[in-house]
Amino acid sequence: MYYSETKVIMGGLAHVPILIFIVNLIKGKFAAMAEKVKVVEVKTKEPKAKESEVKEEVKAEETKESEVKEEVKAEETKESEVKEEEIKESEVKEEVKAEETKESEVKEEEKKESEVKEEAE
C-alpha cells in the first residue's frame, strides 16, 4: 500500500504546525521556570549580603569618626586648661611684681625718713 507523493507532502505539511505548537509550549514552560529561579536568586542572596556588609562598614566608619572627635575634644580641653593656667601664672607674676615695687617704694620712703631724721638731729 503505497501513498502518492502529494498525500505524503500534504500529511507532512498538516503535522508541521502541530509540531511547532508542541515545541513552543515546551520552550515556554522552561523559560517560565528559568525566570522564577533567576528572580528568586537575585532577590534573596545578593542584596542581603551586600546590605549587611555595607552596614558593618558604615558602623565601623562611624565609630572611627566618633573616636577621632572625642580625641579632638580631649585635646581642645587640654589646650584650654593649659591656657587658663598660663593666664593665672601671668596674673600671679604681675601681682608679685606689683608687691615688690610697693615694698621697694616703702623701703625708699623709710630711707628718706631716716635720712631726714638724721639731718634733723
Residue frames relative to the residue before (quaternion, step in Angstrom):
aa qw qx qy qz dx dy dz
M 1.0000 0.0000 0.0000 0.0000 0.00 0.00 0.00
Y 0.0391 -0.8190 0.5699 -0.0540 3.46 -0.23 1.27
Y 0.3044 -0.7346 0.5767 0.1872 3.55 -1.19 0.70
S 0.5020 -0.6421 0.4769 0.3291 3.53 -1.04 0.61
E 0.6771 -0.5168 0.3549 0.3854 3.52 -1.26 0.47
T 0.6575 0.5218 -0.3139 0.4437 3.59 0.86 -0.79
K 0.6529 0.5051 -0.3259 0.4609 3.58 0.99 -0.79
V 0.6413 0.5193 -0.3236 0.4629 3.61 1.00 -0.77
I 0.6631 0.4925 -0.3025 0.4757 3.57 0.92 -0.88
M 0.6541 0.5068 -0.3120 0.4669 3.58 0.94 -0.85
G 0.6524 0.5080 -0.3131 0.4672 3.60 0.96 -0.76
G 0.6474 0.5148 -0.3097 0.4690 3.58 1.01 -0.81
L 0.6751 0.4896 -0.2913 0.4687 3.52 0.96 -0.89
A 0.6294 0.5329 -0.3369 0.4542 3.59 1.06 -0.62
H 0.7111 0.4575 -0.2600 0.4663 3.62 1.02 -0.72
V 0.5210 0.6603 -0.4141 0.3479 3.64 1.13 -0.43
P 0.6842 0.4600 -0.3293 0.4603 3.69 0.73 -0.81
I 0.6173 0.5342 -0.3499 0.4594 3.60 1.07 -0.66
L 0.6642 0.4951 -0.3020 0.4717 3.60 0.92 -0.86
I 0.6332 0.5188 -0.3298 0.4702 3.60 1.01 -0.78
F 0.6415 0.5229 -0.3228 0.4592 3.60 0.96 -0.83
I 0.6638 0.4976 -0.3076 0.4661 3.63 0.88 -0.86
V 0.6560 0.5075 -0.3125 0.4632 3.60 0.91 -0.89
N 0.6690 0.4917 -0.2976 0.4713 3.62 0.92 -0.85
L 0.6232 0.5386 -0.3365 0.4565 3.58 1.04 -0.73
I 0.6664 0.4865 -0.2938 0.4825 3.60 0.89 -0.91
K 0.6536 0.5174 -0.3091 0.4577 3.58 0.94 -0.91
G 0.6527 0.5204 -0.3067 0.4572 3.61 0.98 -0.81
K 0.6372 0.5224 -0.3283 0.4619 3.59 1.00 -0.78
F 0.6827 0.4747 -0.2949 0.4708 3.59 0.88 -0.88
A 0.6300 0.5282 -0.3360 0.4596 3.60 1.02 -0.72
A 0.6495 0.5115 -0.3206 0.4624 3.61 0.97 -0.82
M 0.6511 0.5049 -0.3119 0.4731 3.59 0.97 -0.82
A 0.6518 0.5197 -0.3114 0.4561 3.58 0.95 -0.86
E 0.6481 0.5136 -0.3208 0.4618 3.63 0.99 -0.76
K 0.6430 0.5181 -0.3241 0.4617 3.59 0.97 -0.81
V 0.6615 0.4997 -0.3064 0.4679 3.56 0.92 -0.87
K 0.6632 0.5001 -0.3135 0.4602 3.61 0.89 -0.83
V 0.6541 0.5148 -0.3164 0.4550 3.60 0.90 -0.87
V 0.6647 0.5016 -0.3085 0.4597 3.59 0.90 -0.88
E 0.6712 0.4985 -0.3068 0.4548 3.60 0.87 -0.86
V 0.6742 0.5021 -0.2996 0.4511 3.56 0.87 -0.91
K 0.7195 0.4657 -0.2668 0.4407 3.58 0.83 -0.94
T 0.7621 0.4127 -0.2305 0.4425 3.61 0.82 -0.87
K 0.7654 0.4208 -0.2359 0.4259 3.61 0.80 -0.84
E 0.7477 0.4535 -0.2569 0.4114 3.60 0.57 -1.07
P 0.7160 0.4611 -0.3125 0.4207 3.66 0.60 -0.92
K 0.6456 0.5351 -0.3473 0.4197 3.61 0.90 -0.82
A 0.6711 0.4876 -0.3059 0.4671 3.57 0.87 -0.88
K 0.6808 0.4896 -0.2990 0.4555 3.58 0.87 -0.89
E 0.6576 0.5168 -0.3230 0.4428 3.60 0.91 -0.86
S 0.6748 0.4858 -0.3126 0.4592 3.58 0.89 -0.85
E 0.6390 0.5144 -0.3319 0.4658 3.59 1.01 -0.75
V 0.6572 0.5070 -0.3074 0.4654 3.57 0.94 -0.92
K 0.6485 0.5156 -0.3236 0.4570 3.60 0.95 -0.87
E 0.6492 0.5097 -0.3227 0.4633 3.60 0.96 -0.82
E 0.6510 0.5092 -0.3185 0.4642 3.58 0.98 -0.83
V 0.6528 0.5089 -0.3138 0.4651 3.57 0.95 -0.86
K 0.6486 0.5074 -0.3234 0.4661 3.59 0.94 -0.83
A 0.6435 0.5176 -0.3266 0.4597 3.58 0.96 -0.84
E 0.6613 0.4981 -0.3088 0.4682 3.59 0.95 -0.85
E 0.6486 0.5178 -0.3236 0.4544 3.59 1.00 -0.81
T 0.6536 0.4955 -0.3283 0.4685 3.59 0.96 -0.76
K 0.6276 0.5236 -0.3394 0.4656 3.58 1.01 -0.74
E 0.6615 0.5034 -0.3085 0.4623 3.59 0.92 -0.89
S 0.6638 0.4936 -0.3178 0.4634 3.58 0.93 -0.82
E 0.6249 0.5229 -0.3440 0.4667 3.61 1.04 -0.70
V 0.6521 0.5081 -0.3163 0.4654 3.58 0.94 -0.84
K 0.6460 0.5158 -0.3212 0.4621 3.59 0.98 -0.83
E 0.6457 0.5142 -0.3224 0.4633 3.58 0.99 -0.81
E 0.6443 0.5138 -0.3221 0.4660 3.58 0.99 -0.81
V 0.6452 0.5140 -0.3213 0.4651 3.58 0.96 -0.83
K 0.6501 0.5096 -0.3194 0.4643 3.58 0.95 -0.86
A 0.6432 0.5179 -0.3262 0.4600 3.58 0.97 -0.83
E 0.6541 0.5011 -0.3146 0.4714 3.58 0.95 -0.83
E 0.6485 0.5161 -0.3245 0.4559 3.59 0.95 -0.82
T 0.6558 0.4929 -0.3235 0.4715 3.59 0.95 -0.78
K 0.6278 0.5240 -0.3402 0.4643 3.59 1.00 -0.75
E 0.6550 0.5109 -0.3119 0.4613 3.57 0.94 -0.89
S 0.6675 0.4915 -0.3147 0.4623 3.58 0.90 -0.83
E 0.6274 0.5232 -0.3376 0.4675 3.60 1.03 -0.72
V 0.6461 0.5108 -0.3197 0.4685 3.59 0.97 -0.84
K 0.6492 0.5141 -0.3204 0.4600 3.60 0.95 -0.82
E 0.6447 0.5155 -0.3198 0.4651 3.57 0.98 -0.84
E 0.6461 0.5109 -0.3211 0.4673 3.59 0.98 -0.81
E 0.6404 0.5191 -0.3260 0.4627 3.58 0.98 -0.83
I 0.6406 0.5175 -0.3239 0.4658 3.58 0.97 -0.82
K 0.6557 0.5055 -0.3118 0.4662 3.58 0.93 -0.88
E 0.6453 0.5188 -0.3217 0.4594 3.59 0.97 -0.83
S 0.6640 0.4941 -0.3161 0.4637 3.58 0.92 -0.85
E 0.6296 0.5230 -0.3369 0.4653 3.60 1.03 -0.72
V 0.6473 0.5087 -0.3185 0.4699 3.58 0.97 -0.84
K 0.6425 0.5193 -0.3268 0.4591 3.60 0.96 -0.82
E 0.6445 0.5140 -0.3212 0.4662 3.59 0.98 -0.82
E 0.6473 0.5121 -0.3197 0.4653 3.58 0.98 -0.82
V 0.6434 0.5119 -0.3239 0.4680 3.58 0.98 -0.84
K 0.6498 0.5070 -0.3237 0.4646 3.59 0.93 -0.81
A 0.6410 0.5191 -0.3254 0.4623 3.56 0.98 -0.85
E 0.6572 0.5010 -0.3105 0.4697 3.62 0.94 -0.81
E 0.6428 0.5182 -0.3245 0.4614 3.57 0.99 -0.81
T 0.6572 0.4924 -0.3243 0.4696 3.57 0.94 -0.82
K 0.6286 0.5194 -0.3424 0.4668 3.61 1.00 -0.72
E 0.6555 0.5102 -0.3141 0.4597 3.58 0.93 -0.87
S 0.6615 0.4950 -0.3182 0.4649 3.55 0.94 -0.85
E 0.6348 0.5156 -0.3336 0.4689 3.59 1.02 -0.73
V 0.6401 0.5140 -0.3259 0.4690 3.59 0.97 -0.82
K 0.6514 0.5094 -0.3205 0.4620 3.61 0.94 -0.85
E 0.6429 0.5171 -0.3259 0.4615 3.58 0.97 -0.82
E 0.6482 0.5101 -0.3148 0.4696 3.57 0.98 -0.83
E 0.6403 0.5166 -0.3250 0.4664 3.59 0.99 -0.81
K 0.6383 0.5186 -0.3282 0.4646 3.59 0.99 -0.80
K 0.6521 0.5089 -0.3169 0.4640 3.56 0.97 -0.90
E 0.6558 0.5089 -0.3128 0.4616 3.57 0.94 -0.87
S 0.6584 0.4904 -0.3208 0.4723 3.57 0.94 -0.83
E 0.6323 0.5170 -0.3366 0.4685 3.63 1.01 -0.70
V 0.6455 0.5096 -0.3229 0.4683 3.53 1.00 -0.87
K 0.6478 0.5147 -0.3199 0.4617 3.62 0.95 -0.80
E 0.6553 0.5022 -0.3152 0.4680 3.57 0.96 -0.85
E 0.6554 0.4958 -0.3222 0.4700 3.58 0.96 -0.72
A 0.6461 0.5198 -0.3151 0.4615 3.53 1.07 -0.76
E 0.6516 0.4982 -0.3314 0.4663 3.60 0.99 -0.59
